[in-house]
């Protein structure tokens, strides 16, 4: 609340002095430089869902000031880790101590777990280098309690004001997914499912193979010479075509969401790596998708509604987009008189990616348009009590929007502009074609080549050197 008060006061001062442009930005930048590290420290201290929130904010370079992004970036993979005594205790309780050994301190630590370089021992192989993921001590109890408290607060608010109902729906969905994320056996199952779904793209993406697992720890394939997708120095060292990299990432994410309907809800920079590789005839870059604990499956009806929505947005068909939103289960208190405004909202969310600077301008333009609409409503004496509000959201709303937001944030960090609507629509159409061609009694042939699968061969997705 203190930080909010500081920003309110800063805005008052900026308006009072009629500051504009660089002068206004400079004033707020001074506040950012103090507020961002403070909030980052608080998130680290609170742990749990607060680190999850901070991770998402840090991934949104398209909407978050650079100072905030840098301050919160450590929440992705540089949080405090448990000591080796605690780690070994967790491995012992998981009955993995005879098969898995960690070698030194953690190389990465995030909200739920930390990762060590380790060794796996088996009957077939005497020793194998692996990545060992170990859950933080006590984090399951803490996260479960925190999400339960947040949900209770939202439910209480909803009893007082119905406009909080969408928040309740979102938190209930998150609560169900958190329970899954806290079980590494579930994460292993999700990773295996993702490996199967992405098998056709083996030259373009890799999901590390889980090797041995328990509920609180598991060992997986170790990927050599890999770096975060937004590691500028590593990208420049290999002279990587950033647009090609982001295009590949967007296609893979779109394929999982709109074609398969199963996707990773947390594709921030700490969970998306890339590595140089060689397929025998040429050198390529390969994406590496980590951390499948927080994954989500769309129901058939939701999947088709999302497909219809992105296809309608790409073709700029407002009528079909309105119909898709109804099927999706999204509603706003202004939909009866101005349903096109909800379409405008999703057009804004799913627009082309851009640099951080351009994204800021687009956001300003969008909210200025909303202000004009608000003024027009007031002049016509048509205005809902409390203003424009969501009244209903689908369970998948948080997850799909989070994934698209993370994709936008990575593109903004790398300064890349790509056409998201056309990519989304391509994979949505491919998914609809598969559903049309194959029925439940005739499962999809693994060798079937859809537009989603052939696009990599027809698109220039390789980097300059590799």
C-alpha positions in Angstrom: 0.0 0.0 0.0 2.9 2.3 0.7 4.3 1.8 -2.8 0.9 2.5 -4.3 0.6 5.7 -2.3 4.1 6.8 -3.6 3.0 6.2 -7.2 -0.3 8.1 -6.6 1.6 11.0 -5.1 4.1 10.9 -8.0 1.3 11.0 -10.6 -0.2 14.0 -8.7 3.1 15.9 -8.8 3.6 15.1 -12.5 0.1 16.4 -13.3 0.5 19.4 -11.0 3.8 20.4 -12.7 2.3 19.5 -16.1 5.3 17.3 -16.9 5.2 15.6 -20.3 7.5 13.3 -22.3 11.0 12.7 -21.1 10.6 14.9 -18.0 7.6 12.8 -16.8 9.4 9.5 -17.6 12.5 10.7 -15.7 10.4 11.4 -12.6 8.7 8.0 -12.7 12.1 6.3 -13.4 13.4 7.7 -10.1 10.5 6.1 -8.3 10.9 2.8 -10.2 14.5 2.6 -9.1 13.4 2.6 -5.5 10.1 0.8 -5.7 11.1 -2.1 -7.9 14.0 -3.5 -5.8 11.9 -3.1 -2.7 9.0 -5.1 -4.1 11.3 -7.7 -5.5 12.8 -8.2 -2.0 9.3 -8.5 -0.5 8.3 -11.1 -3.1 11.5 -13.1 -2.3 10.7 -12.9 1.4 7.0 -14.0 1.0 7.9 -16.8 -1.4 5.1 -19.0 -2.7 2.5 -17.4 -5.1 4.1 -14.0 -4.8 7.2 -15.3 -6.6 4.9 -16.6 -9.3 3.3 -13.2 -9.7 6.7 -11.6 -9.8 7.9 -14.0 -12.4 5.0 -13.1 -14.7 5.6 -9.4 -14.2 9.3 -9.8 -15.0 8.4 -11.6 -18.2 6.2 -8.8 -19.6 8.8 -6.5 -21.1 6.0 -5.2 -23.4 4.1 -3.6 -20.6 6.5 -3.4 -17.6 9.2 -0.7 -17.2 12.7 -1.9 -17.8 13.7 -1.1 -14.2 10.9 -3.4 -12.9 11.7 -6.1 -15.3 15.4 -6.2 -14.3 14.6 -6.1 -10.5 12.2 -9.0 -10.8 14.1 -11.1 -13.2 15.9 -12.9 -10.4 12.6 -14.5 -9.4 12.7 -16.6 -12.5 15.7 -18.7 -11.5 17.9 -16.9 -8.9 15.9 -17.3 -5.7 17.4 -18.5 -2.4 18.0 -22.2 -2.4 18.0 -24.9 0.2 21.3 -26.1 1.5 22.8 -29.5 0.5 21.8 -31.1 3.8 18.2 -30.2 3.2 18.4 -31.3 -0.5 19.9 -34.7 0.5 17.2 -35.1 3.1 14.5 -34.5 0.5 16.2 -37.1 -1.8 16.3 -39.6 1.0 12.6 -39.1 1.9 11.8 -39.6 -1.9 13.9 -42.8 -1.8 16.1 -41.6 -4.6 19.4 -41.2 -2.6 20.8 -44.5 -3.9 20.1 -43.6 -7.6 20.7 -39.8 -7.7 23.5 -37.7 -6.4 23.7 -33.9 -6.5 27.1 -32.3 -7.3 27.4 -29.0 -5.5 25.1 -26.1 -5.0 22.0 -25.3 -7.1 22.6 -23.9 -10.6 19.0 -22.4 -10.6 16.3 -21.8 -8.0 12.8 -20.7 -8.6 9.4 -20.5 -6.7 8.9 -24.2 -6.1 12.1 -26.0 -6.7 15.8 -25.8 -7.4 18.0 -27.5 -9.9 21.4 -29.2 -9.4 23.8 -30.8 -11.7 23.9 -34.4 -10.6 24.7 -38.0 -11.4 22.3 -40.9 -12.1 23.3 -44.5 -11.3 21.6 -47.4 -12.9 22.2 -51.1 -13.8 22.7 -50.3 -17.5 24.8 -47.2 -17.1 27.3 -46.8 -14.3 27.0 -43.0 -14.2 25.1 -40.4 -16.2 25.2 -36.6 -15.9 21.7 -35.3 -15.2 19.8 -32.3 -14.0 18.2 -33.0 -10.6 15.1 -30.9 -9.6 14.4 -30.8 -5.9 11.3 -29.2 -4.3 12.0 -26.5 -1.7 11.4 -27.7 1.9 7.9 -26.7 3.1 6.8 -25.0 -0.1 3.9 -27.3 -0.8 2.3 -26.3 2.6 3.0 -22.6 2.1 1.6 -22.4 -1.5 -1.5 -24.4 -0.7 -2.2 -22.1 2.3 -1.5 -18.9 0.4 -3.8 -19.7 -2.6 -6.5 -20.9 -0.1 -6.3 -17.5 1.7 -6.4 -15.6 -1.6 -9.5 -17.5 -2.7 -11.3 -16.9 0.6 -10.6 -13.2 0.3 -12.0 -13.1 -3.3 -15.0 -15.2 -2.3 -15.8 -12.7 0.6 -15.4 -9.8 -1.8 -17.7 -11.5 -4.3 -20.4 -11.8 -1.7 -20.3 -8.0 -1.3 -19.7 -7.2 -5.0 -20.6 -9.6 -7.9 -17.9 -8.0 -10.0 -15.3 -10.1 -8.1 -16.9 -13.4 -9.4 -14.4 -13.6 -12.4 -11.5 -13.2 -9.8 -13.0 -16.2 -7.9 -13.1 -18.3 -11.1 -9.5 -17.4 -11.9 -8.2 -18.3 -8.4 -10.2 -21.5 -8.3 -8.6 -22.5 -11.6 -5.2 -21.6 -10.3 -5.8 -23.5 -7.0 -6.5 -26.7 -9.0 -3.4 -26.2 -11.1 -1.1 -25.5 -8.1 -1.9 -28.8 -6.6 -0.7 -30.4 -9.8 2.4 -28.3 -10.0 3.4 -29.4 -6.5 3.6 -33.0 -7.5 6.7 -33.8 -9.6 5.1 -37.1 -10.6 2.4 -35.0 -12.4 5.2 -32.8 -13.9 6.9 -35.9 -15.3 3.6 -37.1 -16.8 3.1 -33.7 -18.3 6.6 -33.6 -19.7 6.1 -37.0 -21.3 2.9 -35.9 -22.9 4.6 -32.7 -24.2 7.4 -34.8 -25.6 4.9 -36.9 -27.5 3.0 -33.9 -28.8 6.2 -32.3 -30.0 7.8 -35.4 -31.4 7.2 -34.2 -35.0 9.3 -31.1 -34.2 12.3 -32.9 -32.8 14.8 -30.9 -34.8 13.2 -27.6 -33.5 12.4 -28.2 -29.9 13.4 -30.4 -27.0 11.6 -31.3 -23.7 14.3 -33.0 -21.5 13.5 -36.6 -20.8 12.5 -37.5 -17.2 14.7 -40.4 -16.1 13.7 -41.2 -12.5 11.1 -39.5 -10.3 9.3 -39.2 -7.0 6.7 -36.7 -5.7 9.3 -34.1 -4.5 12.3 -34.7 -6.7 13.3 -36.1 -10.1 16.2 -36.4 -12.4 16.1 -35.5 -16.1 18.2 -35.3 -19.2 20.9 -32.6 -18.9 21.1 -30.2 -21.8 24.6 -29.0 -22.6 25.4 -25.5 -23.9 21.9 -24.1 -23.3 21.0 -20.6 -22.4 17.9 -18.5 -21.7 16.0 -17.5 -24.7 16.6 -13.8 -24.0 20.3 -14.1 -23.2 21.5 -11.3 -25.5 25.2 -12.1 -25.2 24.7 -15.8 -26.0 22.5 -14.9 -29.0 25.0 -12.4 -30.3 27.9 -14.8 -29.9 26.2 -17.2 -32.3 24.8 -14.4 -34.5 21.2 -15.7 -34.0 18.4 -14.2 -36.1 16.2 -13.1 -33.3 13.1 -12.8 -35.4 13.5 -16.4 -36.6 14.0 -17.6 -33.0 10.8 -15.8 -31.8 8.8 -17.0 -34.8 9.8 -20.5 -34.1 8.8 -20.0 -30.4 5.5 -18.5 -31.4 4.7 -21.4 -33.8 5.5 -24.0 -31.1 3.4 -22.3 -28.4 0.5 -21.8 -30.8 0.6 -25.4 -31.9 0.4 -26.6 -28.3 -2.4 -24.2 -27.3 -4.6 -24.0 -30.4 -3.9 -27.4 -32.1 -3.1 -29.8 -29.3 -4.9 -28.0 -26.5 -2.3 -28.9 -24.0 0.4 -26.4 -23.0 2.8 -25.1 -20.4 1.3 -22.2 -18.5 4.6 -20.8 -17.4 6.8 -20.2 -20.4 8.8 -17.3 -19.0 12.4 -16.7 -19.8 13.7 -19.0 -17.1 11.7 -22.0 -18.5 12.6 -21.5 -22.2 16.2 -22.1 -23.3 17.9 -22.5 -26.7 20.9 -24.5 -27.7 22.9 -24.8 -31.0 22.6 -28.3 -32.5 23.4 -30.2 -35.7 21.1 -32.5 -37.6 23.8 -34.0 -39.7 23.4 -31.9 -42.8 23.1 -28.4 -41.3 23.4 -26.5 -38.0 20.2 -25.3 -36.3 19.1 -23.8 -33.1 16.8 -25.8 -30.9 14.4 -24.5 -28.2 14.3 -26.3 -24.9 11.0 -26.2 -22.9 11.4 -26.8 -19.1 9.1 -27.0 -16.1 5.9 -28.8 -17.2 4.4 -28.8 -13.7 2.0 -26.0 -14.4 0.4 -27.3 -17.5 -3.3 -27.1 -18.6 -5.5 -29.1 -20.9 -8.4 -27.3 -22.7 -11.7 -29.0 -22.8 -12.9 -29.7 -26.4 -15.5 -27.0 -26.2 -13.0 -24.4 -24.9 -10.4 -25.4 -27.4 -12.8 -24.9 -30.3 -14.0 -21.6 -28.9 -10.4 -20.3 -28.6 -9.8 -21.5 -32.1 -12.9 -19.7 -33.5 -11.9 -16.6 -31.6 -8.3 -16.3 -33.0 -9.5 -17.2 -36.5 -12.1 -14.5 -36.3 -9.6 -12.0 -35.0 -7.1 -12.8 -37.8 -9.8 -12.4 -40.4 -11.2 -9.2 -38.6 -14.7 -10.8 -38.4 -16.3 -9.0 -35.4 -19.5 -11.0 -35.7 -17.8 -14.4 -35.5 -15.5 -13.1 -32.7 -18.5 -12.1 -30.6 -20.1 -15.5 -31.2 -16.8 -17.2 -30.2 -16.6 -15.2 -27.0 -20.1 -16.3 -26.0 -19.1 -20.0 -26.7 -15.9 -19.5 -24.7 -17.9 -18.2 -21.7 -16.5 -14.7 -21.6 -18.8 -11.9 -20.7 -18.7 -8.2 -19.9 -21.3 -5.9 -18.4 -21.3 -3.9 -21.6 -21.8 -6.8 -24.0 -25.6 -6.3 -24.3 -25.1 -2.8 -25.9 -21.5 -2.8 -27.1 -20.2 -6.4 -27.7 -17.6 -5.2 -30.1 -15.7 -3.7 -27.2 -14.9 -7.2 -25.8 -13.6 -8.1 -29.3 -11.4 -5.0 -29.2 -10.0 -6.2 -25.9 -9.0 -9.6 -27.3 -7.7 -8.0 -30.5 -5.4 -5.9 -28.2 -4.2 -9.0 -26.3 -3.6 -11.0 -29.4 -2.1 -8.2 -31.6 1.3 -8.4 -33.3 4.3 -8.4 -31.0 6.6 -5.3 -30.9 9.4 -3.7 -29.1 8.9 -2.4 -25.6 8.7 1.2 -26.8 6.1 0.4 -29.4 4.1 -1.8 -27.0 3.9 1.1 -24.6 2.6 3.4 -27.4 0.0 0.8 -28.4 -1.1 0.4 -24.8 -1.5 4.1 -24.4 -3.6 4.3 -27.6 -5.8 1.5 -26.4 -6.6 3.1 -23.1 -7.1 6.5 -24.8 -9.7 4.8 -27.0 -11.4 3.4 -23.9 -11.4 6.8 -22.4 -13.1 8.3 -25.5 -15.7 5.5 -25.3 -16.3 6.3 -21.6 -16.8 10.0 -22.4 -19.2 9.1 -25.2 -21.2 6.9 -22.8 -21.3 9.7 -20.3 -22.5 12.2 -22.8 -25.2 9.8 -23.9 -26.2 9.1 -20.3 -25.3 5.4 -20.8 -22.9 4.1 -18.2 -22.9 0.9 -16.0 -22.5 1.4 -12.3 -18.9 0.9 -11.4 -17.8 1.2 -15.0 -16.7 -1.6 -17.5 -16.2 -5.0 -15.8 -15.8 -8.6 -16.7 -18.8 -10.6 -15.4 -17.7 -14.0 -16.5 -14.5 -15.7 -17.6 -13.7 -19.2 -18.7 -11.4 -21.3 -16.5 -8.7 -21.2 -19.2 -8.7 -17.4 -19.4 -5.8 -16.9 -16.9 -3.7 -19.6 -18.5 -4.1 -18.7 -22.2 -3.6 -15.0 -21.5 -0.6 -15.7 -19.3 1.0 -17.8 -22.1 0.3 -15.2 -24.8 1.6 -12.5 -22.4 4.9 -14.4 -21.8 5.3 -14.8 -25.6 4.8 -11.1 -26.1 7.2 -10.2 -23.3 10.0 -12.3 -24.8 9.5 -10.8 -28.2 9.6 -7.3 -26.7 12.8 -8.1 -24.8 14.4 -9.1 -28.1 12.8 -6.2 -30.0 11.0 -8.5 -32.5 7.7 -7.9 -34.3 5.8 -10.9 -35.6 2.2 -11.4 -36.7 0.6 -13.3 -33.8 -3.0 -13.4 -35.2 -1.9 -15.1 -38.4 0.3 -17.7 -36.5 -2.5 -18.4 -34.0 -5.1 -18.7 -36.8 -2.8 -21.1 -38.8 -2.6 -23.6 -35.9 -6.2 -23.1 -34.9 -7.2 -24.0 -38.5 -4.9 -27.0 -38.5 -6.4 -28.2 -35.3 -9.9 -27.9 -36.6 -8.9 -29.8 -39.8 -7.5 -32.7 -37.7 -10.7 -32.8 -35.7 -12.7 -32.9 -38.9 -10.6 -35.6 -40.6 -10.3 -37.9 -37.6 -12.9 -39.2 -35.2 -12.6 -40.8 -31.8 -12.9 -44.2 -33.4 -10.1 -43.3 -35.9 -7.2 -41.9 -33.8 -4.8 -39.5 -35.4 -2.0 -41.3 -37.3 1.3 -40.3 -35.7 2.7 -39.9 -39.2 0.0 -37.4 -40.3 1.6 -34.2 -41.5 -0.6 -31.2 -40.9 0.0 -27.5 -41.9 1.3 -27.0 -38.4 4.1 -29.6 -39.0 5.1 -28.6 -42.5 5.4 -24.9 -41.8 8.9 -25.3 -40.3 10.2 -26.6 -43.6 8.6 -23.7 -45.6 9.6 -20.9 -43.2 12.9 -19.2 -42.8 13.4 -20.1 -39.1 17.1 -20.7 -38.9 19.6 -18.3 -37.5 22.4 -16.7 -39.6 25.3 -18.8 -38.5 23.7 -22.0 -37.3 
